[in-house]
Amino acid sequence: MALQITQGKPELHRVATGWRRPFPRLFVRRECWGLTRSAKLGILAVFLCSLMVVTWFIHPFLAITAPVNTEYLVVEAWIPRYALQESVVLYQKGGYRKAFTSGCPRTDDLGSSSKTSSAEAAAIQMERFGMSTNAVTAVSCWVERKDRTFNSALTLKEWFQQNGMPVSAIDVVTLGPHARRSRLLYEKAFGNKVKVGVISIEDRSYDPAHWWRCSEGVREVVGEGIAYIYARVFFHPSEKNLNNGNTNDTNRPFSTAATVDATSHQSVVAKLP
């Protein structure tokens, strides 16, 4: 009789049988809702489909090529030599009037930064590939680690201002999926009055159509995707940095040199392969 009365009523059953909950002040039994197997499979299917879409479209999204009508070509100096050679071809076929190499100090094989600017080294390499000396100008930035692309863009902006050259648009040449972030950071540095185009040169270290098949592609695409989200959502430079730059003489990130002087040119040439 007691079993029939308490059946389907757990609390009455516990009272009838004398059961007591251990640690009554620490635990409580509650009814909760859970997902069915069909719901779990549906969520899994949506997740896998979303992952496939992102995998398929993320590389074209990041490795964007969208040049604008301009006479200035800006080459990011850290790109490999084959990309610098392609940049020379772009300059010659694109009707540009002036090319700039923009970059920070080079890093040697031991991981330490030298006094040689990657912008200077890239300018010399481009001269070797057929650029005339007067056509390419190295604009060096001496920031070694933090926000190098953005500070390189600020350095170039400062160069235009110091040399009294008006600029309304530039095209930035970079490598692979770095393109969209480079364009964003140059837009943040130059402001709304300057149009920024971008040209992405294919990264030969992996197959862009199947980037997920090798570690280089995964590292590059995933890393650039995260870096782009950070730059888009969280990176907001102050007006002071945009208007004045950082011209602290004791730790100067900007170079006011318009071109590579003869002594620097010879020292850079000696270090190049």
N, C-alpha and C positions, 0 to 999 in steps of 0.2 A: 504493500500500500504506500509506504514512504517513498519507494522507488518511483511509483507512478506519479506521485505528487511533485517530486523534485525533478522529474525528467524534463529536460529542456530549460531548466532554471538553475544555472550553475551556483548561484549564491545560496539558494535554499538547500541544494545538495551539500554544499560545504558545511552549512549550519547543522544539517541532519546527521552528517557523518562525523562532526566534531573537527573538521579540518580548519587549520588556522594559517593565514598567510604569513610567511617569514618576513621579518622587518617591515611591519605594516606601514611605517612612516616613510619608507624609502622606495617602495614599489607599488604600482597600481596597474590593474589590468583594464585595458580599454579595447573596444572594438575598432578596427581600422579597415579601410578599404585598400585593396591592392589591384594591380593591373592583371588582366587576364593574359593568357598566352597569346591570343590574337592581337591584343594591344601591344604587347612587347615585341612581337614580330613586326607589327606595323611601324613602330618607332625605329626598330633596327633597319627596316627597309628604307625609311625616310633618311636616316643617318647615312646609310651606304650610298644612296642616290645623291645626297648633298655632297658627300666626299668625292664621288666620281665627277660631279660637275665642277667642284673647286679644283680638283686635280687637272681636269681638262682645260680649264679657262684661266687658271692663275698665271701661268707663264706668259701667254699673250697679253694679259692685263698688265703685268709688271714690265715686260720688255716692250714697251710701247715705242713706236716711231711716229712722231708728229712734228715735222719741221715747220717753221714759220718763214715768212718772207723777210729776210734780214741779210745784212752784209757782214755780220760777225759770227764766226764759228768758234765755239769754246770746246776744247778737248780736255776731258778729265785725264790727268797725267798718269794715273795709276794703271790705266788699261794696258794690256800686253802689246808687244811690238807689232804683231800682225794687225791689231786694231788701230794702232797709230798709222800704219801704212794705209789702211782703208780710210782713215781720216784724211790723209793727204789726197786720196782720190776724190773723196767727198768735197773737199775744198776746191779742187781743180774743176770739178764738174758742176758744182753748185753755184758758181758765180759769186763767191764770197770775196770781200775786199781785204779782210784781216782775220787771222786766226790767233787764238790765245790758248796756251796750255796752263791749266790751273791745278795746283796740287800742293801737298805738304811734304815734309822731309821724308827722304827715302829710308827704308829699313834694310839693314844688311842681313847676312845669313845668320847672325847670332841674335837677331831680334832687336838690336839697338838702333836708334835713329842717328843718321849721320848728318853732317852739315850740308849735304847736297840736297837740293830741292828736286822733287820728282818733276816739277814743272820745267826746270832747266834741262833735266835729262830727256824729257819727252820732246821738248823743242829741238834739241840736237838730233834726236832720232828722226823726227819729221824732216829736218833739213837733209839728213842722209837719204831719205826716201823721195827727195825731189822738191821739197819746199825751199823757196828762197829765204835768205836770212831776214830780210825786211818784212816778209809776209807773216811770220810767226813770232809771237812775243810770249815769253815766259813770265807769268805772274805768280810769284811764290807766296805761299802761306806757311807760317812757321808753327802752327798749332799741330801738335804731334798725335793727340789721341781723341780728344772730345770734339764731336760735331765737326769733323774735318770737311765734309762736303759743304755744309752751311758756311763755315768760316772761309773756305776757299771761294765761295760765291761772294761773300762780303769783301774779300780781298780784291776780287775782280771789279766789284762795284766801286770800291775806293780808288782803284787804278783809273777807271773811267773819269771819276770826279777830279782827281788830281791832274789828269792830262787834258781836262777840258773837252772831252769827247762826248757829245750827246749820244745816247743809246736809247732806242725805242724797242728793240727786239734782239734776241740772241738765240742761236741754236747750240744745244749742249750735246756733245758726243760722249757716250758712255758705253758700258758693256752689259749686255743681257738684261736681266731683271732689275738691275740697279736704275734703270731709266726712269721709271715713274717717280721714284723717290728723289732722284737728282732733279727732275723738273720741279717737283714740289718745293724742295729746299732752295733752289735758285729763285723760284717765285717768291718765297718768303723773304729772301735776302734783297731782291731788287724791288719788290713792291708791285703795286697794281699798274704802274705806268710803263712797265717793260714787259713785253710779251716774251715768253720763254718757250721755245720749241725744244724737242729732244729727238735724238737719233740713236737707236740701240743697235750696236754691232753684236752679231751672234757670238756667244761664248763657245769656243771650240772644245772646251774640256768635257762637255757632255752633249747628248742629243737633246735639243730643246723640246722636240716632240714627245720624247719619252724621258723626261728629266728625273722621274721617280725611280728609274732603273739603276742609277749609280749614286754613290755617296756624294760626289761633287754637286750633282744636280739637286739632290734633296737639301744639302746644306745651303746652297746658294738660293734656291727658290724659297724655301721655308724661312731662312734667315732674312731675306729681303722682304718677304711678306710681313713678318713681324716688325721689322724696322720701318716699313712704310706705315703700318698702323700707328706705331709710336709717333712718327713724324707728323702724321695727319691729325691725331687726336690729342697728344700730350705735349708736343714740342711747340712752344709759343715764345719766340724771341722777344726780348724787351725792346721798346722804342729807342732806348738809349743805344743799344747795340746796333740797331738798324740805321740810325741817323749818324752816329759818331764812330762806330767801330771801337776797337780796343787798341789804343796807340800807346800803351805803357812801354816806355823805352827799356825797362828792366826785363820784360818778358814779352817781347813784341811779336804778336802773331801775324802781323801784316808786313808785306814787303812793298816798299815804295819804288823799287827798281823797275823801270819800264822794260828793260831788256837785260839779257845776260852779258855782263862785261867780259872783256877778253880774258882776264885772269880766271874768273869763275868758269868761263867757257872751256878753257884748257883743262882745268881740274876736273870738270864733269866728264869731258871727253876721255880723259885718262882712266876714269872709273867705269866707263861703259864697255860692254863686251864687243 
